[in-house]
């Protein structure tokens, strides 16, 4: 007889001190359509070596992404800048919470070198929230984008940013760095913000996405939602409408997966058929690109999706010309 020791609560204690006193919630057994294989491939090992040698962090590891094995085997990795410690304490997120270390001034150059070594055609750069910094890390984001542009001019750049809440016009610094895709995730429906994303504000995040298009109409905008947290179908459709009102081009919809017993519990597992239905609805609302499946994540298949996004825009522009 074997005794299984569940140490997930202990891990949460160290990574998430703010969740230490929360009541444990059960972790539901994953259905077949959610399960993934453990990473073992040669490409995975090579990607891990490059990332670790450069002293870089990835959201793939820090957020325990279920697609890490698949992406790293293809030498796709989402680089996470500004450290591995977040100043927020979102109920869904597995990234460490606490007081962050000072910014690494060499990080933009190291990120650019990693992009070159991995031969990336498309790179995704994200970060922790840095409410401790005057500009929320906007300047560091911009320096990283420019360093990658200089080292790998043919690589397209996608950024997944914090909300820069209460940081004035700091977001403009990032917009003006001219990434190819500006992504900021709304994450959930407005009703659940207080319990799931307490440090953020729904309409501020929506306004951030809208401001990207106002300042630089040529940039693609992207945002994502998790489902399975207790939202209703009508609420999800309202968020779609809000995104379209802000001219968001690309929506991603994926299943919320509970990192530990101290995190927000899963309300239910949404079926693949329901995800397909949400994709159909989103396309009917006018999004240029939709990715909706149980394992969809903001950066999953980002390179391939960017190519489709460009193609969709060209087709849309052609249709508009034909109407004139």
N, C-alpha and C positions, 0 to 999 in steps of 0.2 A: 504493500500500500504506500502510495506516495503522497506527501503533504505539500500542497502548493501554498507558497507564501506570497500574498499580494502586497507588494511594496509600493504601489502607485501612490498611496496616500503619503508615504514617507518622502517620495520624490517631490510631490507637490509642496510639502513642508519646506523644502530647501529652495525650490525654484519659485514658489508662490507663497511667501510668508503671509500675505493678506488673506489667503484662503485657508489658513491653518485651522481656524475654528469653525469652518463650515461643516455642516452635517454631511456625511458621506452619502452619495447617491449611487444606485446600482448602475453598472455599466452593462448595457444590453448586448446580447449575443448578436454579432454581425450576420446579416443574411449573406447568402452565397455571392450576390452581385457586388458586395463591398470588399470581399477578401482579395488580398494581393500577395504575390510571392515575395520572399525575403530577397534583398539585393545580393547578388553574387558575381555578376558579370565583369569582364575585363575592363570595359568602359567605365563601369561604376568605380572600380578600384583606382583607375587612372584619374578620374575626376576628383575623387576624394583626396588623392595625393596632392594634386595641384592646389586645391582649395586650402588644405591644411598647411602646405609649405608656404603659401603666401600669407598665412595668418588671417585668412578671411572667414567670415561667418556666412552661413546660408540659411534661409528660411526653411529650406528643405529639412535640415537637421533640427533646427531650433523649434520649429512648429510641428515636428514629427509628421511630415507630409506622407500620405500613403503611396504617392506616386514617385517617391525618391529613387527607388531602384530602377524603374523604367527610364526616368529622365536622365539620371546620372550615367546609365549605361550608354545613352546616346550623347553623352557629354553636354547635357543641358543642366544648368544649375542656376538657381535664383540667388544672387549675391545679396546679403543683408549687411548694409553699412551702418556705421555709428555704434558698433558694439552688439553685444548679445543680451543686454539688459534694458528693459522697457520701463518708462515712467508711468505707464497706465496699468490697469489691472482688469482687463476685459475677462468676462466670465467664460469665454469660449477658447481663449488662446493659451498655448503651451509655452510661449516665449517667457523667459525669466523676467521677474518683476523686481525692481529695487532701484538703488542709486547707481546710475551708469558711470563708467570710467570716462576720463576726458577723451575728446576726439583724437583719433590717430591721423596725423597730418599726412602720413605716407599712404593712407588707405586708397585715395583716388588713383594713385599711380600703381599700387599693387593690384587693384581691381582691373585696371586697364591691361596690365601684364598678364593676368589670369585669362582675360578675354582673348588675348592674342595667342597664348599657349594652348588654349582649348580650341582655337580656331572657330570661335562662335560667329555665326552669321546674324544671330539675333540674341541679345542679352536682356535679362530682366534684373533690375536693381530695385531692391526694397529696403526698408529700414525699420528699426524699432521707433517708437514714439520718443522724442527727446524734448519733453516739456521744460526741462532744465535749461535749455539753450535759448538765447534771446530770439533767434530766428527759427527755432524748432528744428534746426539742422538743414534749412533750405540751402544755405551757402555750400555746405558740404555735399549735398545732393548735386548741385550745379557743377561743382568742381569735379565730381566723379563722372558726370555725363561728359564734360569737356575733355577729361583725360582719356576716356574711352574713344571719343571722336578723333582725338589726335593720334592715338596709337592704332586704332582700327577703323579708319574712315568709312569702310564699306559695311561695317556692322550696324544693324539697326538697333535702336535702344528703346526699351520699354521701362518705365518707372512705375513703381507701386508705392505711393507716398502716404505719410501720415496726413492728418487733416489740417495741421498748422493752426489749430484753434488758439485764439487770443494772441496771435503773432503778427497782427497787422497785415501788411501786404507781402509778407515773406514768401507766400506761394508764388508770387510773380517772379521771384528770383529763379525758381525751378522752371516755370513755364518758359522764361526767356532763355533757358539753356537749350531749348528746342529738342526735347526728346521726340521720338517718333510716335510713341504711345504714352499718354498720361493716364495712369490707372489709380483710382482711389475707391476702395470698397465701402459700400454702404452697410454691408454685412447682414443686416436684418431689418425687419419692419419697424416703423417708428414706435409702436406700442411696446416693443421689447427692449428699447434702448436702455432704459433705466436699469434693467436687470442684466442685460447681456453686454452692453457697451456703455457703461455709466460715465466714462470720462469724455465721451463724444456727444455731439449734437447732430441729429439727423439732418436738419435743414442747413446747418453750416456745411456739412459734407456735400450735400446736394449743390449748394451754392459754389463750393470749390470747383466741382466738375463743370458747372455752367461757366465759371470765370475763365477756365482754360479756353473754351470755344470763343468767348468774347475777345480774349486777348490774342489768340492765335487760332483762327478757324481751321488752319491746315492740320493741326495736331489731331490725331485720333484720341478719343476718350473712351474709357473702359471702366466698368464697375461690376462688383459681384455681390451675390446674395448667398447665404447659407439657408437651407431649409431643414425642417425636422426639429425646430426649437419651440414649436407651439404656435407658429403663425398660421393664418388662414389663407386659403387660395385667393380670396378677394384682396387681402392685404398685399400679397405678392404682386397681384396685377396692378394695384395702386402704385407700388414702388416702381414697377415698369413704366407706368404713365409718368411718374415724377422724373424718372431718368430721361425719358424721351423729351419731356418739356425742357430739360437741361441740355438737350442735344447730345446725349451719350450715344456713342456709336456701337459699342460692344458690351453685351451683358453676359456674365457667367453665373450659373446657378449650380450649386453642389450640395451634397449631403453634409450636415454638421456631424462630426465625429468627436466624441467626448474624450479628451486626453487622459483625465484621471477622475477618481471618485469625487474630488473636490471641485471639479468644474461643473458648469451648467449641465444638467442631465439632458439626454436625448428624449424628445417627446415621442418621436416615431421615426422609422426608416421609410423614406419616400421611395416608391417603386420606380423602376426604370420607365414604366409606361407613363407614370405621372410626370416624370422629367421630360419625356418626349412631348407630352401635352403642353407643358409650360414653354417648351421651345417653340412649338407651333404658335402659341399665343404671342410670344415675344416677337417672332418674325412678323406676325400680322400687325404689330404695333409700329414697325418701321425700323427696328435695329438693323444695322448693316451686317452684324455678326452676332450669333448666339451660340453659346456652348452650355448645354444643360444635360447633366448626367450625374449619377451618384458620386463618381470620383472626380468630377470637374473641380479644378482649383484655378485660381487666378492666373497662374503661370504655366499650367499644364498645356503642352503643345503650343506654347506661345509663338514660336517661330513660324510654324505651319499656319497658325491662325492669323498671324500678321499678314502673310502672303494672301490669304483669302480675304482679309479685310481690305487690302489694297485693290484686289480684283473687284470686290463688291462696290467700292467707291467708284471705280472706273465705269462699272456697269450703270450705276446710278447717274453719273454725270452724262453718260451717253443717252440714257432715257430722257433726261431733262433737255438735252440738246434737240432730240427728235420731236419733243413736244412744242418747241418754239416755232 
